[in-house]
Amino acid sequence: MKRTRILALLAIFAMLVAACAGDSADTTEADAPAETEAPAATEAPAETEAPADTEAPADEPMDDEPMDDEPMDDGLAMYGESTDADPALVEKALGPVGEVSDVVLASIARASQDLDQATIDKALECWAEPECDTGTGGELVMGYADGGGLNVWRQVTHMEAILQALTYPEIGAIVSTDAQWNPDPAVAAGDIRFLIQRGADFIIGYPDQGVAIADAILEANAAGIPYIPYSAGWVGLPGQDGALVPGQDYTSIVGEDLCALGESFAQVLNDNIESGSIGVLGGTPGNALSLGWQQCHVPALKDGISLVGDPADTYWVNDFALQAVLGWLSTDPDIAGFSYEYADGLNTALDAYEQLGIELDDLVIAVRTDEQTLFCDWVDRGNDNYKIFYSAGGNFQSRIAVTASMLHLQGYEIPAEIVVPHVMREVTPDDCNPDRVTPTVSGTSLVPDELLALMYGG
């Protein structure tokens, strides 16, 4: 929605001014994912526990392999889904992972789209407008509620959801809102209430404002409207004050096992750093994605690796990440590594080295997303002592939320936690694609290149 853009930008610039004047650990946007919960009002208590157990339930077959006493057929076929996903697309989105749940496979299977011009035109219309008629005559209304919305990661994730929705003729309208990180959680809550009143049959999105918008999510639940956030957008982590429970207070949560993700980040640093300090960055204060992996990441670091300062909140704003790293390098020019879920934000943050005249030499980075900016900068530097490891951009997770919602509406029992497997992979020169439509689009996105070119004028 455009109505909050000016307010949101003013609020962000005000935060940046305050950040520059204060402690570096408090000086902390954009693509990430963003993945998250709200500023200020959603800070999690210090004793918040991570979602420690997010494995797929035992009764959910994996990799098309039936359980011991089940017939060897596709259990989702009766719901109009196939788990015969293109292995190349699975690896593009997730990397060389092992088992993948049927719901995730079914979601990726629908991404094998041979887009005709009519579909491309409709996708662009739905992406640009707050509401669109899909032209199918379907009776279902999809609601899309993003708590952020200003950056490329969010825009591409929105397009992934639209493309997925367009594979379902039952969906006749798509209604989209975004709060653009407005610091007032009433804006994001109002967006969800608007979708309820509009008659959305299901709602997906990212709850940046977390528990601060719990009441609106509970209203959707009471109205019988499925709500499924993606990118590990928990509405409060388990144990957090005011947290809602997926499978009970809202339909389900799509995302990685956050504790395992944080431990994977730690393993990368433990294996590649003998000793030294590291900087840990996150998104909006207390958001579930950042907090979830951070609270398992820090304890998993080996002896000899310490934090240069408290984890920095960046709101996934690139300049906020830069200010955080500037502050840290000013006190410790020998930082050995960084952990962050947002690669493009870290790319900007590394400008701090040049600004301070500090050589970027021995450095190890663990990130979640895979924007080309950071990877191509790494190639340009040609430094064998500088290593980057990443997981996946996660844009396609909005597709999973759409498919899970459609399955749920047909009576399929969706697990409360739809776990998206992850694996860390080391960046190589092949991970920099100079022909990418825009370097700020994740390489793991499943949006076809020809559509990205139209979105970003490439």
N, C-alpha and C positions, 0 to 999 in steps of 0.2 A: 504494500500500500504506500502511496506517495505522501499521505498526510503527515507522516511523522519524520520524513527525511531531514528537514531543516533542524527540528528539535534534536533528533538523534545525533546529527553531525556536530551541533553546538555542544551537546553534552559530551561527545567524545573529545572534542578539542579542549573543553574545559578540564577533562580528566588528564589530558596530556600535559597541560600547563601545570596542573597540580603535581603530576608525576615527576616532571622535570625539577620541581622545587623541593621534592621530598626525598625520602630514602629510596635507594635504587630498587629494593625489593618490592616497593609499592608502585613502581613506574611501569606498570605494565598495562589483534583483530583477526582478520580478513578471510582467508580462504578456509579456514579450517572448519574446517571443519569446522566445522565447526561444529560440530559437535558441540550441552552446556547449561549452566544456570545463570541466574540474574546477578547483575552487579549488586554489591552492598547488601541488599536485602536477603541474599540467599547464601551467605557465608556458612559453610558447614562447621559444626562443632569439631573441636580438635580430636574428639574420640570417634569420629565417623569411621565406620568400617567399610571395607571394600566389598563389592559384590564377588565374594570369594569363590562361589560355586555357580558358574554360568554354563556348565556343560549341558548339551542337549539331553532331554529326558531319555531314560532308558528305553521307553516305548516308541521312540522316534527312530526309524531305520536310517542308516547313514550310507551314502554312496550307492544307493540303489540296491544294497544288500539286505535281504529280508531278515527279520528276526528268526530265531530257530523254528518257531511253530507257525510262521506266516507263509502264505503262498508267494511264489516268485512273480509278482506283478507290481505294477506301479500303483501304490496306494492312493495317489492323488489323481489318477486318471478319471475317476468318477466325478471329480470336481473340475474337470476340464483342464487339468495341468499335466505337464510332462516333466520328468526329472532328467530327460535326455539332453542335458545342456552340452553345448559345444565345449569340449575340453580346453580348446584354445582360449575361449572367453573366460572360463573358470580360472585358468592360470593368469590371464591378463588382469582380472579383477583381484584375485587373491594371492597370486604367486603359487609356488609349488607346495601347496598345503596337502594334508592327508584327507581325512574324512570330512565330508560336507553334508549338512542336513538336507533332507528332501525339499523343505520349503525354500532354502537358499538355492538349490539346484533348479527348482521350478522357476524361480525368479530370474535367474541368469538365462534359462532356456528361452524365455520371452524376449531377451535382449538381442537374439539373432534376428534382427529386423532388416528386411530389404525395403528401405523407405522409398515410396513413390513420392512424386512432387506434392500430391494432395496431402499426404501425411506430414511431410516436411512443413508445408504451409500451415497446417492446423497446429502442429507442435509449436511453431514460432508464434502463432496467434495466442495460444494458451500460455506461453511463456511470458509474453509481453503484456497481457491483459489480466486484470483481477478475476475475470470470469469469462469462460468460453463454453460454447456449445460444441461438443465433439462431433456432431453431425450423425451419430449412430442412431439417435432416437431412443437410446437407453434411458432407463428410469433412475439409475443411481447417480448421486452427486458425490464427487470426491472433494473433500476439504483438505487444504494444505495450509498449515500454520507454522511459519518459520519465525523464530524469535530474533533472528539476525536479518540477513538478506542483502547486504550491500556488496559482498565480494564475489569473486569468480567461483570459488568453491560452492558457495550457497546457490548461485545461479545455475551452475552445471548440475548440482544435486536436484534442483527444482526441475530441470529439463529431463533428468533421468526418470523422475516420478511421472512426468507428463507422458513421456514415450511409453512407459509401462502401462499407464492408464489407457492409452490409445490402442492397446492390444486387447482391451476388454470392451466389446460392443455394448455390454450392460451399463457401462459408465457413459451417461449422456451429457454431463456437465462437470467442469473442473473449476472450483472456486479457490483462489489463492490469496493468502495474506502474508505480510511479513512486518514484524515490529521494528526491524532495523536497529536492534540493540538499544531500544529506548530504555533509559534508566528507570522509568516508571513501569513496574510490572503490570499495572492496570491496562496498559496498551496491549501487551501480548495476551492477557486474560480476556480482554475485550474482543480480540481477534477470534479466539476460540468460541466465545459466546455468540459472536456474529455468525460463525459457521453453523453453530447449533440452530440458531434462529433461521438461517438460510435453508435449512433442511438437509444438511450434509448427512449422507448415510454412513460415512466413516471419515476420520480425520487422521492425517499423518503429519509429521513435522519434527522440528527440533525445539525442545523447551529450554531455551537459554536461561529463562527466568526461574526454572526449577520449582522448588516448593512454593515460591511466591505466587505461582499461578495454579497451585494444586486445586483450589476451589473450583476454578473453571473446568479443569479436567474431570473432577468429580461430577460436575453438572452434566458433562457429556456422557459419562458412565451411567448416571442416573437416567438419562434420556435414552439409553440403549444404543448409543453411538460408539462404535469401536474407536479407540484412540491408540495409535501405535507410533511412538517416536523411533527414529533411526539413529545411527552413529552413537550408540550407547548413551542416548539422551535420557537417562534415568530421571524420573521426577523425584529427586532425592535418593541418595544411595541408601542401601540397607543400614539401619542404625542411625541415620541422620534424623534429627528432629523434624517432624512434619513430613517425612518421606512417604510417598504413596507406594503401594505394593503392586507390581505388574502381575497380571493374571487375576487380580482382585479389584484394585481401584482403577486400573486401566488395562487394556486388553493384553498387551505384550510389549517387550522392548527388544529392538534389533541392535546388535552391535557385538564387538569383540568382548571376550572375557577380559575386563579391564585390569584385574590383578595380574593375569598372565601377561598382558601387554606391558605393564610396568616392569615385571620381572624380566621380560625379553629385552627391554631397554637396558636394564641393569646388567644383564649378561653380556650385551655388546660392549658396554663400558668396562666391565670387569675383565673381559678377555683381551681388550686392546689398550688399556691404560694400566701402567704399573702402579702409579700413585699420583695423587694430585687433586685439585679441586675441579668441580663441575658446576655448571649453571643449569637450573631446571626452570623451564617456562611453561605457562599454561594459558588458558583462555580467560573467560569471565570469572570473577571471584566465586569460588565454591562450586563451579559447574561440575556436573557428574563425570564427564569425560576426563577432564584434567585431574580432578581430585581422585577419581577411581584408580588411574594408573599410578599417580604420584605416591599415594599412600602405600602401595606395594613396591614401588620402584626404590624409594630411598632406603627402606630397611634391607633390601636385597643387594645393595652396594657393598663391595668387599671392604675390609679394613684397608685403610690407606687412601680411599677415595672419600672426599668430604664435599659438602656443599659450599660454594663461595658465598652464598646468602640464601635467605628464604626463597622458596619457589616464587617466581614473579608472575603476577597477573597481567596479561597483555591485551585482553579483550579480543585477541586474534587481530589486533591492529599492528601492522608492520612497524610503524614508527614507535609504538610502545615497546615492542620487542627490542628495537634499536636502543632506546633509552635505558632499558634494563641492562643490556650487555655493556653499554658505555659505562654505566655505574660500576658494574662488576670488574671490568677490565681496569678501571681507574684505581681500584684497590688491589687487584691481583692480575697482572699482565700475563701470567703463565697458566691461565685456565686450560685444563686438559681436555674438556669435553662439554657437550651440551645435550640436554634431552628436551624435546618439544614435540607436540603432535602436528605442527604446522611448518612444512618445509619452506614455503615462500616467505613466511614471516622471519624465519631464521636466516634466510638469504639476505634480507634487508638488515637484520641485526648484525651480520658479519661486517657491515660497513664500518662498524665501530673500530675495527682493527686499523683501517686506513685513517680514519679520523683522528685516532690517538697515536698514529705512527708506530703501531705495534705489529711485528711480523706475525703472520698467521702461518705457523709451521706445524708442530705436532698437535693434532686436534682430531678428536673422535666425536661424531655426532650420531645420535639415535633419534629418528623422527618417524612419524606415522604416515604423513601424506608424501606425495611424490611430484610436487610441482617442478617443472623443468628448469626454472630459474636457478634453484640451488644446485641442481645436478650439472647444468651447463657451466655455471660458475666454477664448480669443482673441476670440470674438464679443463677449463681455461687456465686454472692455476697450475695444473700439472705437478702437483706436490704429492709424492708417494707417502709422505708422513701424515697426510690428511685423509681421513676415511669417513664415509657416510654409510649408515645402514638405515633402511626404511621398511615399512610394512606395506601399506596400501592407502590410496587416497580416500576410499570409502564412499565416493559419490553414489555408487550403484546401490548402496544400502537403502536408499529411498525406494528403489524398485521392490526390494524385499517387503517393505512396509505395505506397499500397494497390494502385492500378491497375497501376503498374509491376511490383509483386511478382506480381500475378496474370498479367500478360503473360509475365513471366520463367518462371513455373512451367509455362506452356504452350509454352515453347521460343522465344518471341520474343526477339530480341537487343536487350536494353535498353542504351542508351548508358551509359558509365561516369559521365557527368555529364549529368543531366537539367536543362537550364538553364531557369529560369523568368524570362522577360523582365520588365524593370521600366522605369518612367518616373517622373520626378519631376513632381508637380503642386502648384500653389499652393493653399493652403487658402482657401476662400471661405465666406461665411455658410451656403451650402447644405450644407457639410460638417459642420455642427452640426445633429444631428437631436434635438430636445428630446423626441421620442416614442420614442427608442431604449429598448429594454427595460432596459438598464443602460449607462451612459455608458462603462464600461470594456471594452465589446465593440467590436472593430474594425468599422468600417462596411463593410469589404471582406470580412467573413466570409460564407460561403455557407450557414451554418446558418440555416434559416428562422426568422423572428421568432416564430412561434407556439411553436416548440420552445425558443428562448431564453427566452421568458416562463416556461415551465415549469421551466427550469433555474435561473432566478434570481428567480422569484417576482414578475415584473413584472405 
